[in-house]
Amino acid sequence: MALDINEHGLSSGAWLSKLKGATGPLVGLLALCVFLSLSTDTFLSVRNGLNILDQITVLGIMAVGMTFVILIGGIDLSVGSALALAMMVMGWTANVAGLPLPVGIVFALVASGVSGLIVGLLVTQFRVPAFIATLAMMSAARGVANMITDGQQIVGFPDWFMMLAIDRHFGVLTATVFLMLAVVLAAWLFLHFRSEGRMLYAVGGNPEVARLAGINVPLVTIGVYVASSVLAGLAGIVLAARLDSVQPSSGLGYELDTIAAVVIGGTSLSGGAGGIGGTLIGVLIIGVLRNGLNLLNVSPFLQQVIIGIVIVLAVGAETIRRRRA
């Protein structure tokens, strides 16, 4: 059985499959924008569009890592806790230990990466199901985040750090938005033009075939979970810049939004199909939907119901599409 990979990237069949997978979410995003433009006068404006981009930076960065995980047929429920852990490590290192903030950022990324490494080892070496391994890490990482400051928040960082999320370069985009776009672009290039990226599709499509093809499946799996956690930590740093504070309760429920964005974007929960382009569309759908519902003064509780319905419709549409393919 040959893998659908060539030396220049994905085969033409795989490219067509990816385009089809992202078409439905893109049409849904455009329809949602049209509806909200007709429903409220403030939605279709440059200022509101920039606000949406600012609001999706954290979700966008986390969703890239989750895309990698779901592509190999895994799941990661610990990303919200990894985000909180990174924030607290950075805050404690910089504001309590007195080390320079850039050093705190490095320690934060290392801490989140270690949590991903532990999950990867549990999944590959101890054969713990990904759902259980990440559920356990979700609890453990959250507990450590609370232990660092005994559940207290840390407030106040250097002005330059806060300005990363405020100052609009060229009068348009903040540094945090540029960072999100850079992460998305790097991930897209990685999946399409690096053999390591194409391995994710092979592992998700059929791990045994991937192993027989010479791919080190355990190493790929560990690397994916480390990448997911590091990106969650990076998202935590972005969130800290936006809030000018860190607290151990940050990131609660973010794992659900992240999974939802990836699934809405057309990535299959069974692995082996999907991509960064669809994930970006899924992130935009959630961002636009939340923004539009706020503009329409819809209750936050009702918003959760609506987003849940959107997730079910997206998964249902994907299932029907695959059955007809």
C-alpha positions as CSV (number, residue, x, y, z in Angstrom):
1,M,0.0,0.0,0.0
2,A,1.6,3.2,-1.1
3,L,1.4,6.4,0.9
4,D,-0.2,9.4,-0.8
5,I,3.1,11.4,-0.7
6,N,5.7,12.4,-3.2
7,E,9.0,14.2,-3.0
8,H,7.6,17.6,-3.7
9,G,4.7,17.4,-1.3
10,L,1.2,16.0,-1.3
11,S,0.0,14.3,-4.4
12,S,-2.6,15.9,-6.6
13,G,-5.3,13.7,-5.2
14,A,-4.4,14.8,-1.6
15,W,-4.4,18.5,-2.7
16,L,-7.9,18.1,-4.2
17,S,-9.1,16.4,-1.0
18,K,-7.8,19.2,1.1
19,L,-9.5,21.8,-1.0
20,K,-12.8,20.0,-0.8
21,G,-12.4,19.7,2.9
22,A,-12.0,23.4,3.4
23,T,-14.7,24.5,1.0
24,G,-17.6,23.8,3.3
25,P,-16.2,25.8,6.2
26,L,-15.2,28.7,3.9
27,V,-18.7,28.9,2.5
28,G,-20.1,28.8,6.1
29,L,-17.7,31.6,7.1
30,L,-18.8,33.8,4.2
31,A,-22.5,33.1,4.9
32,L,-22.0,34.0,8.5
33,C,-20.3,37.3,7.6
34,V,-23.1,38.2,5.2
35,F,-25.7,37.5,7.8
36,L,-24.0,39.5,10.5
37,S,-23.3,42.4,8.1
38,L,-27.1,42.6,7.4
39,S,-28.0,42.1,11.1
40,T,-25.8,44.8,12.6
41,D,-24.3,48.1,11.3
42,T,-21.0,47.7,13.3
43,F,-19.9,44.3,12.1
44,L,-18.6,45.2,8.7
45,S,-16.0,47.7,9.6
46,V,-12.2,47.8,9.6
47,R,-12.1,48.4,13.4
48,N,-14.3,45.4,14.1
49,G,-12.3,43.2,11.7
50,L,-9.1,44.1,13.5
51,N,-10.7,43.4,16.9
52,I,-11.7,40.0,15.7
53,L,-8.1,39.3,14.7
54,D,-6.9,40.4,18.1
55,Q,-9.5,38.2,19.8
56,I,-8.5,35.0,17.9
57,T,-4.7,35.2,18.4
58,V,-4.7,32.8,21.4
59,L,-7.1,30.4,19.9
60,G,-5.4,30.5,16.5
61,I,-2.0,29.6,18.0
62,M,-3.4,26.7,20.1
63,A,-5.4,25.4,17.1
64,V,-2.3,24.9,15.1
65,G,-0.9,22.5,17.7
66,M,-4.3,20.8,18.0
67,T,-4.4,20.3,14.2
68,F,-1.1,18.4,14.4
69,V,-2.5,16.2,17.2
70,I,-5.8,15.4,15.5
71,L,-4.0,14.7,12.2
72,I,-2.2,11.8,13.8
73,G,-5.5,10.5,15.2
74,G,-4.9,11.8,18.8
75,I,-6.6,14.3,21.1
76,D,-5.2,16.8,23.6
77,L,-7.4,17.9,26.5
78,S,-4.4,19.4,28.4
79,V,-3.8,22.5,26.2
80,G,-5.8,24.9,28.4
81,S,-3.8,23.7,31.5
82,A,-0.5,23.9,29.6
83,L,-1.4,27.5,28.8
84,A,-2.1,28.3,32.5
85,L,1.1,26.5,33.5
86,A,3.2,28.5,31.1
87,M,1.6,31.8,32.2
88,M,2.3,31.1,35.9
89,V,5.9,30.0,35.3
90,M,6.6,33.1,33.3
91,G,4.9,35.3,35.9
92,W,6.7,33.7,38.9
93,T,10.1,33.8,37.1
94,A,9.9,37.4,36.1
95,N,7.9,39.0,39.0
96,V,8.9,36.8,42.0
97,A,12.3,35.4,41.2
98,G,13.3,38.7,39.6
99,L,14.7,37.3,36.3
100,P,14.4,39.1,33.0
101,L,11.0,38.6,31.4
102,P,12.6,37.0,28.2
103,V,14.1,34.3,30.5
104,G,10.7,33.8,32.1
105,I,9.2,33.3,28.6
106,V,11.9,30.6,27.8
107,F,11.2,28.8,31.1
108,A,7.4,29.0,30.4
109,L,7.8,27.3,27.0
110,V,10.1,24.7,28.5
111,A,7.5,23.9,31.2
112,S,4.7,23.5,28.7
113,G,6.9,21.4,26.5
114,V,7.7,19.1,29.4
115,S,4.0,18.6,30.0
116,G,3.6,17.6,26.3
117,L,6.7,15.3,26.6
118,I,5.1,13.5,29.5
119,V,1.9,13.0,27.6
120,G,3.7,11.7,24.6
121,L,5.6,9.2,26.7
122,L,2.5,8.0,28.4
123,V,0.8,7.5,25.0
124,T,3.7,5.8,23.2
125,Q,5.7,4.0,26.0
126,F,2.9,3.1,28.5
127,R,0.1,2.7,25.9
128,V,-2.2,5.0,27.8
129,P,-5.0,6.2,25.5
130,A,-4.5,9.8,24.5
131,F,-7.8,10.8,26.0
132,I,-6.8,9.5,29.4
133,A,-3.2,10.7,29.3
134,T,-4.2,14.3,28.3
135,L,-7.1,14.3,30.8
136,A,-4.6,13.4,33.6
137,M,-2.2,16.1,32.4
138,M,-5.1,18.6,32.3
139,S,-5.6,18.1,36.0
140,A,-1.9,17.8,36.9
141,A,-0.7,20.9,35.0
142,R,-3.6,22.9,36.4
143,G,-2.7,21.8,39.9
144,V,1.0,22.8,39.4
145,A,-0.1,26.2,38.0
146,N,-2.1,26.8,41.2
147,M,0.7,25.6,43.5
148,I,3.2,28.1,42.0
149,T,1.5,31.1,43.6
150,D,-1.0,29.3,45.9
151,G,-3.8,30.1,43.5
152,Q,-3.0,33.9,43.4
153,Q,-2.7,36.0,40.2
154,I,0.4,38.0,39.3
155,V,-0.2,41.5,37.9
156,G,2.1,43.9,36.1
157,F,4.7,43.3,33.4
158,P,7.1,45.7,31.5
159,D,5.3,48.2,29.3
160,W,7.0,46.7,26.2
161,F,5.4,43.4,26.8
162,M,1.9,44.8,27.2
163,M,2.4,46.9,24.0
164,L,2.9,43.7,22.0
165,A,-0.9,43.2,22.1
166,I,-1.8,46.9,21.9
167,D,0.5,48.8,19.5
168,R,-0.7,48.4,15.9
169,H,2.2,48.3,13.5
170,F,1.6,50.2,10.3
171,G,-1.7,51.2,12.0
172,V,-3.1,47.7,11.3
173,L,-1.9,44.7,13.1
174,T,-0.4,44.1,16.6
175,A,2.7,42.0,17.2
176,T,0.6,39.2,18.7
177,V,-1.5,39.0,15.5
178,F,1.7,38.9,13.4
179,L,3.0,36.1,15.7
180,M,-0.2,34.1,15.1
181,L,0.0,34.6,11.4
182,A,3.7,33.5,11.4
183,V,2.8,30.4,13.4
184,V,0.0,29.5,10.9
185,L,2.3,30.1,7.9
186,A,5.1,28.1,9.4
187,A,2.7,25.2,10.2
188,W,1.3,25.3,6.7
189,L,4.7,25.2,5.1
190,F,5.7,22.4,7.4
191,L,2.8,20.2,6.6
192,H,3.0,20.7,2.8
193,F,6.7,20.9,2.1
194,R,8.5,19.0,4.8
195,S,8.7,15.2,4.9
196,E,8.2,15.4,8.7
197,G,5.0,17.2,8.1
198,R,3.7,14.7,5.6
199,M,4.5,12.0,8.1
200,L,1.6,13.3,10.3
201,Y,-0.8,12.4,7.6
202,A,0.7,8.9,7.2
203,V,0.6,8.2,10.9
204,G,-3.0,9.4,11.2
205,G,-4.1,7.5,8.1
206,N,-2.7,4.2,9.2
207,P,0.0,3.9,11.9
208,E,1.0,0.4,10.9
209,V,1.5,1.2,7.3
210,A,3.5,4.3,8.3
211,R,5.7,2.1,10.5
212,L,6.3,-0.4,7.6
213,A,7.2,2.6,5.5
214,G,10.0,3.4,7.9
215,I,8.4,6.2,9.9
216,N,9.2,6.2,13.6
217,V,5.6,6.5,14.8
218,P,6.4,6.8,18.5
219,L,8.9,9.7,17.9
220,V,6.4,11.5,15.6
221,T,3.7,11.1,18.3
222,I,5.9,12.5,21.1
223,G,7.0,15.4,18.9
224,V,3.4,16.3,18.1
225,Y,2.3,16.4,21.7
226,V,5.4,18.4,22.6
227,A,4.6,20.9,19.8
228,S,1.0,21.1,20.9
229,S,1.9,22.0,24.4
230,V,4.7,24.4,23.5
231,L,2.2,26.3,21.2
232,A,-0.3,26.3,24.1
233,G,2.4,27.8,26.2
234,L,3.1,30.4,23.5
235,A,-0.6,31.2,23.4
236,G,-0.5,31.7,27.2
237,I,2.3,34.3,26.8
238,V,0.2,36.1,24.2
239,L,-2.8,36.0,26.6
240,A,-0.6,37.4,29.4
241,A,0.4,40.3,27.1
242,R,-3.2,41.1,26.4
243,L,-4.2,40.9,30.1
244,D,-1.0,42.3,31.7
245,S,-1.5,39.6,34.3
246,V,-1.4,35.9,34.8
247,Q,-3.7,33.6,36.9
248,P,-3.9,29.9,37.3
249,S,-7.5,29.8,36.2
250,S,-6.6,31.0,32.7
251,G,-7.4,28.7,29.8
252,L,-10.4,26.9,31.4
253,G,-12.4,25.4,28.6
254,Y,-10.0,26.5,25.9
255,E,-9.3,22.9,24.9
256,L,-12.9,22.6,23.8
257,D,-12.8,25.8,21.7
258,T,-9.5,24.6,20.2
259,I,-10.8,21.2,19.2
260,A,-14.0,22.8,17.9
261,A,-12.0,25.1,15.6
262,V,-10.0,22.3,14.2
263,V,-13.1,20.1,13.6
264,I,-15.1,22.9,12.2
265,G,-12.2,23.5,9.8
266,G,-12.6,20.0,8.4
267,T,-9.9,18.0,10.1
268,S,-11.1,14.5,10.6
269,L,-11.1,13.3,14.3
270,S,-10.1,9.9,13.0
271,G,-6.8,11.4,11.7
272,G,-5.1,11.5,8.4
273,A,-7.2,14.3,6.7
274,G,-7.3,18.0,7.2
275,G,-4.9,21.0,7.3
276,I,-4.0,24.4,8.6
277,G,-6.0,26.3,6.0
278,G,-9.2,24.7,7.2
279,T,-8.2,25.2,10.9
280,L,-7.7,28.9,10.2
281,I,-11.2,29.1,8.7
282,G,-12.5,27.3,11.8
283,V,-10.8,29.7,14.1
284,L,-12.3,32.6,12.1
285,I,-15.8,31.0,12.3
286,I,-15.6,30.8,16.1
287,G,-14.2,34.3,16.3
288,V,-16.7,35.9,14.0
289,L,-19.6,34.0,15.6
290,R,-18.7,35.1,19.1
291,N,-18.1,38.7,17.9
292,G,-21.3,38.8,16.0
293,L,-23.3,37.3,18.8
294,N,-21.9,40.0,21.2
295,L,-22.8,42.7,18.8
296,L,-26.4,41.3,18.7
297,N,-26.4,41.3,22.5
298,V,-26.9,37.5,22.7
299,S,-26.6,36.0,26.2
300,P,-23.2,34.3,26.8
301,F,-25.0,31.2,27.9
302,L,-27.0,31.1,24.6
303,Q,-23.7,31.6,22.8
304,Q,-22.4,28.4,24.2
305,V,-25.5,26.5,22.9
306,I,-25.2,28.1,19.5
307,I,-21.5,27.2,19.2
308,G,-22.3,23.6,20.3
309,I,-24.9,23.4,17.5
310,V,-22.4,24.7,15.0
311,I,-19.9,22.0,16.0
312,V,-22.5,19.2,15.6
313,L,-23.5,20.6,12.2
314,A,-19.9,20.8,11.1
315,V,-19.1,17.2,12.2
316,G,-22.3,16.0,10.6
317,A,-21.6,17.7,7.3
318,E,-18.1,16.3,7.3
319,T,-19.4,12.8,8.0
320,I,-21.9,13.0,5.1
321,R,-19.3,14.4,2.8
322,R,-16.9,11.5,3.5
323,R,-19.7,8.9,3.0
324,R,-20.4,10.4,-0.4
325,A,-16.8,10.6,-1.4
